[in-house]
Amino acid sequence: IANMAERLARQRCKQEGVTLLDQTVVMRAFRITKSRHSLFALERHFRFEFSTVGDVRYQGDIIFRGKRFVSISLQPFKSNSDIDPGLH
């Protein structure tokens, strides 16, 4: 699951045009939860960090329930187009 989480983080960062930092995704939490197909499933929460303009670190989260991918989310971030071109 950890390898799949890292692959998903890398793909999402590429889609958004941001840089995955430290090339790592870490599991930050897990819990037992209800599953659609069985009574219980292990829900895993992974976290990664990314950057857009190089000076600010943002967080992303990935959730798996059992072996099934549930969601991926990125903290709101500034893109290169948000920077005022008059400042350079």
Residue pairs with C-beta under 8 A, 6 or more apart in sequence:
1 44
1 64
1 67
2 25
2 27
2 46
4 64
4 69
5 25
5 27
5 44
5 46
5 62
5 64
6 24
6 25
6 48
8 62
8 69
8 72
9 20
9 25
9 46
9 48
9 50
9 60
9 62
9 72
10 20
12 60
12 72
12 74
13 19
13 20
13 50
13 60
16 50
16 74
17 52
17 79
17 80
18 50
18 51
18 52
18 58
18 74
18 77
19 50
19 51
19 52
19 54
20 48
20 49
20 50
21 48
21 49
21 50
21 51
21 57
22 49
24 48
25 46
25 47
25 48
25 62
26 46
26 47
26 48
27 44
27 45
27 46
28 45
28 46
28 47
29 44
29 45
30 42
30 43
30 44
30 45
31 42
31 43
32 40
32 41
32 42
32 43
33 40
33 41
33 42
33 43
33 65
34 40
34 41
35 41
35 65
35 66
37 66
38 66
41 65
41 66
42 65
42 66
43 63
43 64
43 65
43 70
44 63
44 64
45 61
45 62
45 63
46 61
46 62
46 63
46 64
47 59
47 60
47 61
47 62
48 59
48 60
48 62
49 57
49 58
49 59
49 60
50 57
50 58
50 59
50 60
50 74
50 77
51 57
51 58
52 58
52 77
52 78
52 79
52 80
53 78
53 80
53 83
56 77
56 78
58 74
58 75
58 76
58 77
59 74
59 75
60 72
60 73
60 74
60 75
61 71
61 72
61 73
62 69
62 71
62 72
63 69
63 70
63 71
63 72
64 70
